[in-house]
Amino acid sequence: MKSNQYLALLRGINVGGNNIIKMADLKSIFESLAFTDVSTYIQSGNVLFKSVEKDQTELTNIIIKALSEKFNYKSTIVIISQKQLKNIVEKAPYGFGKDTDNFKYDVIFLKESIVPTEVMKNIYLKDGVDSAFAGKQVLYFSRLISKASQSHLTKIITIPEYKNMTIRNWNTTTKLLALMLMHTINQSEKNA
């Protein structure tokens, strides 16, 4: 059976001294679940893996159960397939991620059950500082660096959907896609 490549984005680990989980331990948990080609990227809970399971909700439930049992951590996880992540990067708003001298860029990944256009109704934007756009299972958020202290991105923690999302900066998002694509190329070369 063919394996699919996925990215698990864990929310709220290794932030401010809370929910400390070593990446080696995280990798070990994923391997114990019979996932293959498991790797992690930086300390914020990004796990790349392969699974024959095609149901992303089922994958999420399996991983949440294992993490809760092992680390006593009530986890929120967003699972993204390689195809979905590629689409998220390619469908970013025009110019998003391009002017890094003047803007910070973030991608807000939403759990499957959350509708981006509904979340947008609760997002507060500061005129002349913030911009936000709804995508497929994500929100794209940018803020002017020179006025970053005025940004309303921090107010996102007050909305009800906050517990069902996780945020990655644009550099991390594009790096994760590059790692997934590189892995696919390496596998294709091994199988040739």
LUMNU-616207 format. One record per residue (C-alpha): y negated, x negated, z; residue number from 0; chain; residue in one letter. Coordinates in Angstrom, 3 decimals. Example, Ala and Ser with C-alpha at 12.3 -4.5 7.8 and 13.67 -1.06 7.14 Angstrom:
<pts>
<pt><py>4.500</py><px>-12.300</px><pz>7.800</pz><seq>0</seq><mol>A</mol><type>A</type></pt>
<pt><py>1.060</py><px>-13.670</px><pz>7.140</pz><seq>1</seq><mol>A</mol><type>S</type></pt>
</pts>
This chain:
<pts>
<pt><py>0.000</py><px>0.000</px><pz>0.000</pz><seq>0</seq><mol>A</mol><type>M</type></pt>
<pt><py>-3.434</py><px>-1.327</px><pz>-0.971</pz><seq>1</seq><mol>A</mol><type>K</type></pt>
<pt><py>-5.825</py><px>-2.308</px><pz>1.791</pz><seq>2</seq><mol>A</mol><type>S</type></pt>
<pt><py>-9.469</py><px>-1.346</px><pz>1.727</pz><seq>3</seq><mol>A</mol><type>N</type></pt>
<pt><py>-12.216</py><px>-3.575</px><pz>3.052</pz><seq>4</seq><mol>A</mol><type>Q</type></pt>
<pt><py>-14.427</py><px>-2.165</px><pz>5.787</pz><seq>5</seq><mol>A</mol><type>Y</type></pt>
<pt><py>-17.273</py><px>-3.141</px><pz>8.028</pz><seq>6</seq><mol>A</mol><type>L</type></pt>
<pt><py>-17.393</py><px>-1.915</px><pz>11.622</pz><seq>7</seq><mol>A</mol><type>A</type></pt>
<pt><py>-20.895</py><px>-1.877</px><pz>13.078</pz><seq>8</seq><mol>A</mol><type>L</type></pt>
<pt><py>-20.751</py><px>-1.680</px><pz>16.855</pz><seq>9</seq><mol>A</mol><type>L</type></pt>
<pt><py>-23.735</py><px>-0.334</px><pz>18.707</pz><seq>10</seq><mol>A</mol><type>R</type></pt>
<pt><py>-25.145</py><px>-1.769</px><pz>21.898</pz><seq>11</seq><mol>A</mol><type>G</type></pt>
<pt><py>-23.064</py><px>-4.874</px><pz>22.514</pz><seq>12</seq><mol>A</mol><type>I</type></pt>
<pt><py>-24.464</py><px>-8.223</px><pz>23.621</pz><seq>13</seq><mol>A</mol><type>N</type></pt>
<pt><py>-27.961</py><px>-6.776</px><pz>23.947</pz><seq>14</seq><mol>A</mol><type>V</type></pt>
<pt><py>-30.081</py><px>-7.558</px><pz>26.986</pz><seq>15</seq><mol>A</mol><type>G</type></pt>
<pt><py>-27.074</py><px>-8.811</px><pz>28.940</pz><seq>16</seq><mol>A</mol><type>G</type></pt>
<pt><py>-25.216</py><px>-5.497</px><pz>28.569</pz><seq>17</seq><mol>A</mol><type>N</type></pt>
<pt><py>-21.744</py><px>-4.825</px><pz>27.162</pz><seq>18</seq><mol>A</mol><type>N</type></pt>
<pt><py>-20.989</py><px>-8.504</px><pz>26.703</pz><seq>19</seq><mol>A</mol><type>I</type></pt>
<pt><py>-18.054</py><px>-8.921</px><pz>24.330</pz><seq>20</seq><mol>A</mol><type>I</type></pt>
<pt><py>-17.106</py><px>-12.288</px><pz>22.890</pz><seq>21</seq><mol>A</mol><type>K</type></pt>
<pt><py>-16.577</py><px>-12.243</px><pz>19.146</pz><seq>22</seq><mol>A</mol><type>M</type></pt>
<pt><py>-13.188</py><px>-13.946</px><pz>19.531</pz><seq>23</seq><mol>A</mol><type>A</type></pt>
<pt><py>-12.082</py><px>-11.096</px><pz>21.826</pz><seq>24</seq><mol>A</mol><type>D</type></pt>
<pt><py>-13.447</py><px>-8.512</px><pz>19.419</pz><seq>25</seq><mol>A</mol><type>L</type></pt>
<pt><py>-11.583</py><px>-10.132</px><pz>16.534</pz><seq>26</seq><mol>A</mol><type>K</type></pt>
<pt><py>-8.402</py><px>-10.181</px><pz>18.607</pz><seq>27</seq><mol>A</mol><type>S</type></pt>
<pt><py>-8.639</py><px>-6.436</px><pz>19.295</pz><seq>28</seq><mol>A</mol><type>I</type></pt>
<pt><py>-9.019</py><px>-5.664</px><pz>15.588</pz><seq>29</seq><mol>A</mol><type>F</type></pt>
<pt><py>-6.035</py><px>-7.881</px><pz>14.753</pz><seq>30</seq><mol>A</mol><type>E</type></pt>
<pt><py>-3.960</py><px>-6.141</px><pz>17.433</pz><seq>31</seq><mol>A</mol><type>S</type></pt>
<pt><py>-4.612</py><px>-2.863</px><pz>15.588</pz><seq>32</seq><mol>A</mol><type>L</type></pt>
<pt><py>-2.798</py><px>-4.318</px><pz>12.545</pz><seq>33</seq><mol>A</mol><type>A</type></pt>
<pt><py>-6.009</py><px>-4.796</px><pz>10.583</pz><seq>34</seq><mol>A</mol><type>F</type></pt>
<pt><py>-5.995</py><px>-7.835</px><pz>8.317</pz><seq>35</seq><mol>A</mol><type>T</type></pt>
<pt><py>-8.527</py><px>-10.434</px><pz>7.180</pz><seq>36</seq><mol>A</mol><type>D</type></pt>
<pt><py>-10.577</py><px>-9.810</px><pz>10.328</pz><seq>37</seq><mol>A</mol><type>V</type></pt>
<pt><py>-13.797</py><px>-11.761</px><pz>10.767</pz><seq>38</seq><mol>A</mol><type>S</type></pt>
<pt><py>-17.002</py><px>-11.303</px><pz>12.728</pz><seq>39</seq><mol>A</mol><type>T</type></pt>
<pt><py>-20.591</py><px>-12.075</px><pz>11.855</pz><seq>40</seq><mol>A</mol><type>Y</type></pt>
<pt><py>-23.172</py><px>-12.985</px><pz>14.521</pz><seq>41</seq><mol>A</mol><type>I</type></pt>
<pt><py>-23.017</py><px>-11.655</px><pz>18.073</pz><seq>42</seq><mol>A</mol><type>Q</type></pt>
<pt><py>-24.303</py><px>-8.125</px><pz>17.474</pz><seq>43</seq><mol>A</mol><type>S</type></pt>
<pt><py>-20.936</py><px>-6.555</px><pz>16.695</pz><seq>44</seq><mol>A</mol><type>G</type></pt>
<pt><py>-20.311</py><px>-6.816</px><pz>12.964</pz><seq>45</seq><mol>A</mol><type>N</type></pt>
<pt><py>-16.600</py><px>-6.885</px><pz>12.148</pz><seq>46</seq><mol>A</mol><type>V</type></pt>
<pt><py>-15.218</py><px>-7.174</px><pz>8.634</pz><seq>47</seq><mol>A</mol><type>L</type></pt>
<pt><py>-11.592</py><px>-6.148</px><pz>8.212</pz><seq>48</seq><mol>A</mol><type>F</type></pt>
<pt><py>-9.022</py><px>-4.624</px><pz>5.902</pz><seq>49</seq><mol>A</mol><type>K</type></pt>
<pt><py>-6.888</py><px>-1.592</px><pz>6.562</pz><seq>50</seq><mol>A</mol><type>S</type></pt>
<pt><py>-4.491</py><px>0.602</px><pz>4.612</pz><seq>51</seq><mol>A</mol><type>V</type></pt>
<pt><py>-6.034</py><px>3.574</px><pz>6.444</pz><seq>52</seq><mol>A</mol><type>E</type></pt>
<pt><py>-8.410</py><px>5.389</px><pz>4.105</pz><seq>53</seq><mol>A</mol><type>K</type></pt>
<pt><py>-9.805</py><px>7.950</px><pz>6.564</pz><seq>54</seq><mol>A</mol><type>D</type></pt>
<pt><py>-12.930</py><px>6.407</px><pz>8.080</pz><seq>55</seq><mol>A</mol><type>Q</type></pt>
<pt><py>-13.047</py><px>8.977</px><pz>10.888</pz><seq>56</seq><mol>A</mol><type>T</type></pt>
<pt><py>-9.496</py><px>8.039</px><pz>11.871</pz><seq>57</seq><mol>A</mol><type>E</type></pt>
<pt><py>-10.384</py><px>4.328</px><pz>11.732</pz><seq>58</seq><mol>A</mol><type>L</type></pt>
<pt><py>-13.389</py><px>4.970</px><pz>13.955</pz><seq>59</seq><mol>A</mol><type>T</type></pt>
<pt><py>-11.281</py><px>6.855</px><pz>16.503</pz><seq>60</seq><mol>A</mol><type>N</type></pt>
<pt><py>-8.607</py><px>4.119</px><pz>16.587</pz><seq>61</seq><mol>A</mol><type>I</type></pt>
<pt><py>-11.196</py><px>1.387</px><pz>17.141</pz><seq>62</seq><mol>A</mol><type>I</type></pt>
<pt><py>-13.194</py><px>3.324</px><pz>19.755</pz><seq>63</seq><mol>A</mol><type>I</type></pt>
<pt><py>-10.028</py><px>4.011</px><pz>21.756</pz><seq>64</seq><mol>A</mol><type>K</type></pt>
<pt><py>-8.984</py><px>0.347</px><pz>21.681</pz><seq>65</seq><mol>A</mol><type>A</type></pt>
<pt><py>-12.448</py><px>-0.934</px><pz>22.647</pz><seq>66</seq><mol>A</mol><type>L</type></pt>
<pt><py>-12.805</py><px>1.614</px><pz>25.443</pz><seq>67</seq><mol>A</mol><type>S</type></pt>
<pt><py>-9.418</py><px>0.646</px><pz>26.902</pz><seq>68</seq><mol>A</mol><type>E</type></pt>
<pt><py>-9.926</py><px>-3.119</px><pz>26.598</pz><seq>69</seq><mol>A</mol><type>K</type></pt>
<pt><py>-13.591</py><px>-3.502</px><pz>27.531</pz><seq>70</seq><mol>A</mol><type>F</type></pt>
<pt><py>-14.378</py><px>-0.317</px><pz>29.473</pz><seq>71</seq><mol>A</mol><type>N</type></pt>
<pt><py>-17.120</py><px>0.185</px><pz>26.936</pz><seq>72</seq><mol>A</mol><type>Y</type></pt>
<pt><py>-18.113</py><px>3.605</px><pz>25.603</pz><seq>73</seq><mol>A</mol><type>K</type></pt>
<pt><py>-18.618</py><px>2.489</px><pz>22.073</pz><seq>74</seq><mol>A</mol><type>S</type></pt>
<pt><py>-20.428</py><px>3.931</px><pz>19.125</pz><seq>75</seq><mol>A</mol><type>T</type></pt>
<pt><py>-19.207</py><px>2.575</px><pz>15.827</pz><seq>76</seq><mol>A</mol><type>I</type></pt>
<pt><py>-20.244</py><px>3.157</px><pz>12.256</pz><seq>77</seq><mol>A</mol><type>V</type></pt>
<pt><py>-17.560</py><px>2.311</px><pz>9.690</pz><seq>78</seq><mol>A</mol><type>I</type></pt>
<pt><py>-18.750</py><px>1.437</px><pz>6.181</pz><seq>79</seq><mol>A</mol><type>I</type></pt>
<pt><py>-16.573</py><px>0.606</px><pz>3.189</pz><seq>80</seq><mol>A</mol><type>S</type></pt>
<pt><py>-17.485</py><px>-2.250</px><pz>0.880</pz><seq>81</seq><mol>A</mol><type>Q</type></pt>
<pt><py>-18.340</py><px>0.288</px><pz>-1.823</pz><seq>82</seq><mol>A</mol><type>K</type></pt>
<pt><py>-20.631</py><px>2.190</px><pz>0.568</pz><seq>83</seq><mol>A</mol><type>Q</type></pt>
<pt><py>-22.424</py><px>-0.964</px><pz>1.706</pz><seq>84</seq><mol>A</mol><type>L</type></pt>
<pt><py>-22.913</py><px>-2.083</px><pz>-1.889</pz><seq>85</seq><mol>A</mol><type>K</type></pt>
<pt><py>-24.429</py><px>1.324</px><pz>-2.654</pz><seq>86</seq><mol>A</mol><type>N</type></pt>
<pt><py>-26.699</py><px>1.138</px><pz>0.420</pz><seq>87</seq><mol>A</mol><type>I</type></pt>
<pt><py>-28.080</py><px>-2.226</px><pz>-0.698</pz><seq>88</seq><mol>A</mol><type>V</type></pt>
<pt><py>-28.393</py><px>-1.286</px><pz>-4.371</pz><seq>89</seq><mol>A</mol><type>E</type></pt>
<pt><py>-30.016</py><px>2.110</px><pz>-3.641</pz><seq>90</seq><mol>A</mol><type>K</type></pt>
<pt><py>-32.647</py><px>0.745</px><pz>-1.250</pz><seq>91</seq><mol>A</mol><type>A</type></pt>
<pt><py>-36.160</py><px>1.985</px><pz>-2.041</pz><seq>92</seq><mol>A</mol><type>P</type></pt>
<pt><py>-38.005</py><px>0.010</px><pz>-4.704</pz><seq>93</seq><mol>A</mol><type>Y</type></pt>
<pt><py>-39.298</py><px>-3.268</px><pz>-3.262</pz><seq>94</seq><mol>A</mol><type>G</type></pt>
<pt><py>-37.474</py><px>-2.837</px><pz>0.057</pz><seq>95</seq><mol>A</mol><type>F</type></pt>
<pt><py>-36.662</py><px>-6.215</px><pz>1.563</pz><seq>96</seq><mol>A</mol><type>G</type></pt>
<pt><py>-38.807</py><px>-8.142</px><pz>-0.929</pz><seq>97</seq><mol>A</mol><type>K</type></pt>
<pt><py>-42.058</py><px>-8.893</px><pz>0.956</pz><seq>98</seq><mol>A</mol><type>D</type></pt>
<pt><py>-40.698</py><px>-10.652</px><pz>4.046</pz><seq>99</seq><mol>A</mol><type>T</type></pt>
<pt><py>-43.985</py><px>-12.459</px><pz>4.660</pz><seq>100</seq><mol>A</mol><type>D</type></pt>
<pt><py>-45.700</py><px>-9.156</px><pz>5.438</pz><seq>101</seq><mol>A</mol><type>N</type></pt>
<pt><py>-42.971</py><px>-6.700</px><pz>6.444</pz><seq>102</seq><mol>A</mol><type>F</type></pt>
<pt><py>-39.897</py><px>-6.464</px><pz>8.664</pz><seq>103</seq><mol>A</mol><type>K</type></pt>
<pt><py>-37.066</py><px>-4.422</px><pz>7.177</pz><seq>104</seq><mol>A</mol><type>Y</type></pt>
<pt><py>-34.281</py><px>-2.585</px><pz>8.980</pz><seq>105</seq><mol>A</mol><type>D</type></pt>
<pt><py>-31.399</py><px>-0.387</px><pz>7.936</pz><seq>106</seq><mol>A</mol><type>V</type></pt>
<pt><py>-30.452</py><px>2.339</px><pz>10.383</pz><seq>107</seq><mol>A</mol><type>I</type></pt>
<pt><py>-26.771</py><px>3.162</px><pz>9.879</pz><seq>108</seq><mol>A</mol><type>F</type></pt>
<pt><py>-25.768</py><px>6.699</px><pz>10.855</pz><seq>109</seq><mol>A</mol><type>L</type></pt>
<pt><py>-22.379</py><px>8.060</px><pz>11.885</pz><seq>110</seq><mol>A</mol><type>K</type></pt>
<pt><py>-20.722</py><px>10.231</px><pz>9.237</pz><seq>111</seq><mol>A</mol><type>E</type></pt>
<pt><py>-21.633</py><px>13.484</px><pz>10.978</pz><seq>112</seq><mol>A</mol><type>S</type></pt>
<pt><py>-25.377</py><px>12.758</px><pz>10.954</pz><seq>113</seq><mol>A</mol><type>I</type></pt>
<pt><py>-27.517</py><px>13.925</px><pz>8.028</pz><seq>114</seq><mol>A</mol><type>V</type></pt>
<pt><py>-30.241</py><px>11.367</px><pz>7.164</pz><seq>115</seq><mol>A</mol><type>P</type></pt>
<pt><py>-32.779</py><px>13.947</px><pz>5.968</pz><seq>116</seq><mol>A</mol><type>T</type></pt>
<pt><py>-32.404</py><px>15.827</px><pz>9.271</pz><seq>117</seq><mol>A</mol><type>E</type></pt>
<pt><py>-32.968</py><px>12.627</px><pz>11.277</pz><seq>118</seq><mol>A</mol><type>V</type></pt>
<pt><py>-36.091</py><px>11.897</px><pz>9.217</pz><seq>119</seq><mol>A</mol><type>M</type></pt>
<pt><py>-37.639</py><px>15.079</px><pz>10.636</pz><seq>120</seq><mol>A</mol><type>K</type></pt>
<pt><py>-37.560</py><px>13.450</px><pz>14.091</pz><seq>121</seq><mol>A</mol><type>N</type></pt>
<pt><py>-38.815</py><px>10.001</px><pz>13.076</pz><seq>122</seq><mol>A</mol><type>I</type></pt>
<pt><py>-42.350</py><px>9.117</px><pz>14.116</pz><seq>123</seq><mol>A</mol><type>Y</type></pt>
<pt><py>-44.234</py><px>6.831</px><pz>11.748</pz><seq>124</seq><mol>A</mol><type>L</type></pt>
<pt><py>-47.484</py><px>5.015</px><pz>12.385</pz><seq>125</seq><mol>A</mol><type>K</type></pt>
<pt><py>-49.774</py><px>5.376</px><pz>9.350</pz><seq>126</seq><mol>A</mol><type>D</type></pt>
<pt><py>-50.475</py><px>2.045</px><pz>7.705</pz><seq>127</seq><mol>A</mol><type>G</type></pt>
<pt><py>-47.693</py><px>0.346</px><pz>9.688</pz><seq>128</seq><mol>A</mol><type>V</type></pt>
<pt><py>-44.362</py><px>2.124</px><pz>9.228</pz><seq>129</seq><mol>A</mol><type>D</type></pt>
<pt><py>-42.447</py><px>3.453</px><pz>6.247</pz><seq>130</seq><mol>A</mol><type>S</type></pt>
<pt><py>-39.075</py><px>5.192</px><pz>6.339</pz><seq>131</seq><mol>A</mol><type>A</type></pt>
<pt><py>-36.805</py><px>6.574</px><pz>3.653</pz><seq>132</seq><mol>A</mol><type>F</type></pt>
<pt><py>-33.549</py><px>8.497</px><pz>3.846</pz><seq>133</seq><mol>A</mol><type>A</type></pt>
<pt><py>-30.550</py><px>7.121</px><pz>1.973</pz><seq>134</seq><mol>A</mol><type>G</type></pt>
<pt><py>-26.890</py><px>8.008</px><pz>1.974</pz><seq>135</seq><mol>A</mol><type>K</type></pt>
<pt><py>-25.795</py><px>7.667</px><pz>5.643</pz><seq>136</seq><mol>A</mol><type>Q</type></pt>
<pt><py>-28.736</py><px>5.355</px><pz>6.336</pz><seq>137</seq><mol>A</mol><type>V</type></pt>
<pt><py>-32.445</py><px>5.246</px><pz>6.917</pz><seq>138</seq><mol>A</mol><type>L</type></pt>
<pt><py>-34.490</py><px>2.394</px><pz>5.508</pz><seq>139</seq><mol>A</mol><type>Y</type></pt>
<pt><py>-37.315</py><px>1.390</px><pz>7.832</pz><seq>140</seq><mol>A</mol><type>F</type></pt>
<pt><py>-40.086</py><px>-1.138</px><pz>7.247</pz><seq>141</seq><mol>A</mol><type>S</type></pt>
<pt><py>-43.050</py><px>-2.120</px><pz>9.354</pz><seq>142</seq><mol>A</mol><type>R</type></pt>
<pt><py>-46.084</py><px>-4.281</px><pz>8.785</pz><seq>143</seq><mol>A</mol><type>L</type></pt>
<pt><py>-45.673</py><px>-7.571</px><pz>10.679</pz><seq>144</seq><mol>A</mol><type>I</type></pt>
<pt><py>-49.392</py><px>-7.966</px><pz>11.415</pz><seq>145</seq><mol>A</mol><type>S</type></pt>
<pt><py>-49.353</py><px>-4.597</px><pz>13.211</pz><seq>146</seq><mol>A</mol><type>K</type></pt>
<pt><py>-45.757</py><px>-4.649</px><pz>14.493</pz><seq>147</seq><mol>A</mol><type>A</type></pt>
<pt><py>-46.870</py><px>-3.918</px><pz>18.062</pz><seq>148</seq><mol>A</mol><type>S</type></pt>
<pt><py>-48.187</py><px>-0.559</px><pz>16.776</pz><seq>149</seq><mol>A</mol><type>Q</type></pt>
<pt><py>-44.911</py><px>0.361</px><pz>15.053</pz><seq>150</seq><mol>A</mol><type>S</type></pt>
<pt><py>-43.200</py><px>3.554</px><pz>16.126</pz><seq>151</seq><mol>A</mol><type>H</type></pt>
<pt><py>-39.680</py><px>2.234</px><pz>15.418</pz><seq>152</seq><mol>A</mol><type>L</type></pt>
<pt><py>-39.181</py><px>1.839</px><pz>19.172</pz><seq>153</seq><mol>A</mol><type>T</type></pt>
<pt><py>-39.704</py><px>5.602</px><pz>19.586</pz><seq>154</seq><mol>A</mol><type>K</type></pt>
<pt><py>-36.409</py><px>6.135</px><pz>17.776</pz><seq>155</seq><mol>A</mol><type>I</type></pt>
<pt><py>-34.674</py><px>5.778</px><pz>21.131</pz><seq>156</seq><mol>A</mol><type>I</type></pt>
<pt><py>-36.163</py><px>9.145</px><pz>22.156</pz><seq>157</seq><mol>A</mol><type>T</type></pt>
<pt><py>-34.540</py><px>11.219</px><pz>19.405</pz><seq>158</seq><mol>A</mol><type>I</type></pt>
<pt><py>-31.226</py><px>13.027</px><pz>20.025</pz><seq>159</seq><mol>A</mol><type>P</type></pt>
<pt><py>-29.458</py><px>11.289</px><pz>17.128</pz><seq>160</seq><mol>A</mol><type>E</type></pt>
<pt><py>-30.163</py><px>7.819</px><pz>18.537</pz><seq>161</seq><mol>A</mol><type>Y</type></pt>
<pt><py>-26.750</py><px>7.555</px><pz>20.217</pz><seq>162</seq><mol>A</mol><type>K</type></pt>
<pt><py>-25.117</py><px>8.070</px><pz>16.800</pz><seq>163</seq><mol>A</mol><type>N</type></pt>
<pt><py>-26.786</py><px>5.213</px><pz>14.957</pz><seq>164</seq><mol>A</mol><type>M</type></pt>
<pt><py>-26.956</py><px>1.444</px><pz>14.908</pz><seq>165</seq><mol>A</mol><type>T</type></pt>
<pt><py>-29.641</py><px>-0.782</px><pz>13.418</pz><seq>166</seq><mol>A</mol><type>I</type></pt>
<pt><py>-29.302</py><px>-3.999</px><pz>11.424</pz><seq>167</seq><mol>A</mol><type>R</type></pt>
<pt><py>-32.109</py><px>-5.970</px><pz>9.839</pz><seq>168</seq><mol>A</mol><type>N</type></pt>
<pt><py>-32.156</py><px>-6.296</px><pz>6.064</pz><seq>169</seq><mol>A</mol><type>W</type></pt>
<pt><py>-31.084</py><px>-9.940</px><pz>6.106</pz><seq>170</seq><mol>A</mol><type>N</type></pt>
<pt><py>-27.990</py><px>-9.108</px><pz>8.157</pz><seq>171</seq><mol>A</mol><type>T</type></pt>
<pt><py>-27.204</py><px>-6.117</px><pz>5.940</pz><seq>172</seq><mol>A</mol><type>T</type></pt>
<pt><py>-27.357</py><px>-8.119</px><pz>2.716</pz><seq>173</seq><mol>A</mol><type>T</type></pt>
<pt><py>-25.446</py><px>-11.032</px><pz>4.284</pz><seq>174</seq><mol>A</mol><type>K</type></pt>
<pt><py>-22.654</py><px>-8.671</px><pz>5.350</pz><seq>175</seq><mol>A</mol><type>L</type></pt>
<pt><py>-22.396</py><px>-7.359</px><pz>1.808</pz><seq>176</seq><mol>A</mol><type>L</type></pt>
<pt><py>-22.309</py><px>-10.914</px><pz>0.446</pz><seq>177</seq><mol>A</mol><type>A</type></pt>
<pt><py>-19.494</py><px>-11.774</px><pz>2.867</pz><seq>178</seq><mol>A</mol><type>L</type></pt>
<pt><py>-17.524</py><px>-8.703</px><pz>1.802</pz><seq>179</seq><mol>A</mol><type>M</type></pt>
<pt><py>-17.996</py><px>-9.478</px><pz>-1.878</pz><seq>180</seq><mol>A</mol><type>L</type></pt>
<pt><py>-17.095</py><px>-13.147</px><pz>-1.378</pz><seq>181</seq><mol>A</mol><type>M</type></pt>
<pt><py>-13.931</py><px>-12.136</px><pz>0.404</pz><seq>182</seq><mol>A</mol><type>H</type></pt>
<pt><py>-12.980</py><px>-9.874</px><pz>-2.502</pz><seq>183</seq><mol>A</mol><type>T</type></pt>
<pt><py>-13.576</py><px>-12.693</px><pz>-4.990</pz><seq>184</seq><mol>A</mol><type>I</type></pt>
<pt><py>-11.491</py><px>-15.100</px><pz>-2.893</pz><seq>185</seq><mol>A</mol><type>N</type></pt>
<pt><py>-8.642</py><px>-12.575</px><pz>-2.688</pz><seq>186</seq><mol>A</mol><type>Q</type></pt>
<pt><py>-8.756</py><px>-11.989</px><pz>-6.449</pz><seq>187</seq><mol>A</mol><type>S</type></pt>
<pt><py>-8.542</py><px>-15.740</px><pz>-7.074</pz><seq>188</seq><mol>A</mol><type>E</type></pt>
<pt><py>-5.559</py><px>-16.049</px><pz>-4.699</pz><seq>189</seq><mol>A</mol><type>K</type></pt>
<pt><py>-3.772</py><px>-13.207</px><pz>-6.480</pz><seq>190</seq><mol>A</mol><type>N</type></pt>
<pt><py>-4.489</py><px>-14.573</px><pz>-9.992</pz><seq>191</seq><mol>A</mol><type>A</type></pt>
</pts>
